[in-house]
Amino acid sequence: MKSRALLVAIAAAVVGLVLVVFYMQSFEAEASGGEPVVILVARQNITLGTQLDPATMLAERVIPTSYVENRHVRAAEVDRIRGIRVVSGVRAGEALLWTDLATMSDSARDLSSLVRSGMRAITIQADQTATFGGLVRPGDRVDLLLTLDRATPNSSEPERVTVPLLQSLIVLAAGQDTGMIQRASQQTAPGRAQPMQNVTLLATVEQAQMIAFATQRGRLALVLRNPDDIPVTEGLGETTTEDLVTIERRERIQRTRPPAPPPTSTGPVRVQ
């Protein structure tokens, strides 16, 4: 009887240990953004109209599955894009997107076709200042800051405050530019920014609701980020007048440094 009880106890302990290991693996995978996926990135600047040679122009990069979009070209699909021409310039280090390639007709490249299932496109009004002089482009990543007046308990005067609303949103369209091939009549001189009055962002339904409400409460500002800088910064506080006029707060913010870049072990790898 004692031997049987001992065996049962050992078996239960083994099962419990296995379950703990599986749970930890699942938790780590979820916390890191899911299973790794290999996508293609530009090894060098690829200009408009260039015919792709994956061996010399492209590299591989590993990113978590939660950051992968339908527009990303996966490494397993490299043979499908060999020899295809680029219809919008791709900078070195940027992810290669299907919308960068001449693989779809204009009718298949409408804005709605760029919105992946479960997501939404929402447009915000933006002037030349908010869009960096019209230099924001489809595929860029931006943060949204909201500046508004907030009521204060012991004062009749509202307090002006800026809050970090949302981070790492993808620009689907800048003005009427969705990354499609521009007709000759619409093309502008190289390096010349196009005037725009709005920016269309990719968002979840809840994020779209928040953006829609924010546009009625205050002024939104776009903060441009590196397209490969995907992670969200946690614990960002709001900015108030005290941060501007208090020396200690200004100095603390001045000393703030960005987080360390991710390890280079998952960086570009040569595509054979």
ChimeraX attribute file (.defattr): number of C-alpha atoms within 10 A of each C-alpha:
attribute: neighborCount
match mode: 1-to-1
recipient: residues
	/A:1	6
	/A:2	7
	/A:3	8
	/A:4	9
	/A:5	10
	/A:6	11
	/A:7	12
	/A:8	12
	/A:9	12
	/A:10	12
	/A:11	12
	/A:12	12
	/A:13	12
	/A:14	12
	/A:15	12
	/A:16	12
	/A:17	12
	/A:18	12
	/A:19	12
	/A:20	12
	/A:21	12
	/A:22	12
	/A:23	12
	/A:24	12
	/A:25	12
	/A:26	14
	/A:27	13
	/A:28	13
	/A:29	15
	/A:30	14
	/A:31	10
	/A:32	15
	/A:33	16
	/A:34	16
	/A:35	14
	/A:36	17
	/A:37	16
	/A:38	20
	/A:39	22
	/A:40	27
	/A:41	27
	/A:42	21
	/A:43	23
	/A:44	15
	/A:45	14
	/A:46	20
	/A:47	14
	/A:48	15
	/A:49	14
	/A:50	15
	/A:51	18
	/A:52	17
	/A:53	14
	/A:54	20
	/A:55	13
	/A:56	13
	/A:57	18
	/A:58	28
	/A:59	24
	/A:60	22
	/A:61	22
	/A:62	19
	/A:63	20
	/A:64	16
	/A:65	16
	/A:66	13
	/A:67	13
	/A:68	17
	/A:69	13
	/A:70	12
	/A:71	17
	/A:72	18
	/A:73	22
	/A:74	22
	/A:75	18
	/A:76	10
	/A:77	11
	/A:78	17
	/A:79	10
	/A:80	10
	/A:81	18
	/A:82	13
	/A:83	12
	/A:84	16
	/A:85	19
	/A:86	24
	/A:87	21
	/A:88	20
	/A:89	15
	/A:90	20
	/A:91	15
	/A:92	15
	/A:93	20
	/A:94	19
	/A:95	25
	/A:96	22
	/A:97	20
	/A:98	18
	/A:99	22
	/A:100	23
	/A:101	23
	/A:102	18
	/A:103	16
	/A:104	12
	/A:105	10
	/A:106	11
	/A:107	8
	/A:108	11
	/A:109	17
	/A:110	13
	/A:111	17
	/A:112	11
	/A:113	11
	/A:114	21
	/A:115	18
	/A:116	14
	/A:117	8
	/A:118	8
	/A:119	15
	/A:120	18
	/A:121	20
	/A:122	20
	/A:123	19
	/A:124	14
	/A:125	15
	/A:126	21
	/A:127	16
	/A:128	16
	/A:129	10
	/A:130	19
	/A:131	23
	/A:132	14
	/A:133	14
	/A:134	21
	/A:135	16
	/A:136	23
	/A:137	19
	/A:138	21
	/A:139	23
	/A:140	20
	/A:141	24
	/A:142	23
	/A:143	18
	/A:144	17
	/A:145	20
	/A:146	20
	/A:147	20
	/A:148	19
	/A:149	14
	/A:150	13
	/A:151	12
	/A:152	11
	/A:153	8
	/A:154	6
	/A:155	8
	/A:156	8
	/A:157	11
	/A:158	12
	/A:159	13
	/A:160	14
	/A:161	16
	/A:162	20
	/A:163	16
	/A:164	17
	/A:165	18
	/A:166	16
	/A:167	19
	/A:168	23
	/A:169	21
	/A:170	20
	/A:171	22
	/A:172	27
	/A:173	25
	/A:174	26
	/A:175	21
	/A:176	17
	/A:177	17
	/A:178	20
	/A:179	21
	/A:180	21
	/A:181	20
	/A:182	14
	/A:183	7
	/A:184	7
	/A:185	6
	/A:186	7
	/A:187	11
	/A:188	11
	/A:189	7
	/A:190	6
	/A:191	7
	/A:192	11
	/A:193	15
	/A:194	17
	/A:195	15
	/A:196	19
	/A:197	16
	/A:198	19
	/A:199	25
	/A:200	23
	/A:201	25
	/A:202	23
	/A:203	24
	/A:204	15
	/A:205	14
	/A:206	11
	/A:207	17
	/A:208	18
	/A:209	12
	/A:210	14
	/A:211	22
	/A:212	14
	/A:213	11
	/A:214	17
	/A:215	14
	/A:216	10
	/A:217	14
	/A:218	15
	/A:219	15
	/A:220	24
	/A:221	20
	/A:222	20
	/A:223	15
	/A:224	17
	/A:225	15
	/A:226	11
	/A:227	15
	/A:228	13
	/A:229	12
	/A:230	16
	/A:231	12
	/A:232	11
	/A:233	10
	/A:234	7
	/A:235	7
	/A:236	10
	/A:237	9
	/A:238	14
	/A:239	14
	/A:240	14
	/A:241	11
	/A:242	12
	/A:243	15
	/A:244	12
	/A:245	10
	/A:246	10
	/A:247	11
	/A:248	12
	/A:249	13
	/A:250	13
	/A:251	11
	/A:252	10
	/A:253	12
	/A:254	9
	/A:255	9
	/A:256	8
	/A:257	7
	/A:258	7
	/A:259	7
	/A:260	6
	/A:261	7
	/A:262	10
	/A:263	7
	/A:264	7
	/A:265	9
	/A:266	13
	/A:267	15
	/A:268	19
	/A:269	15
	/A:270	14
	/A:271	15
	/A:272	9
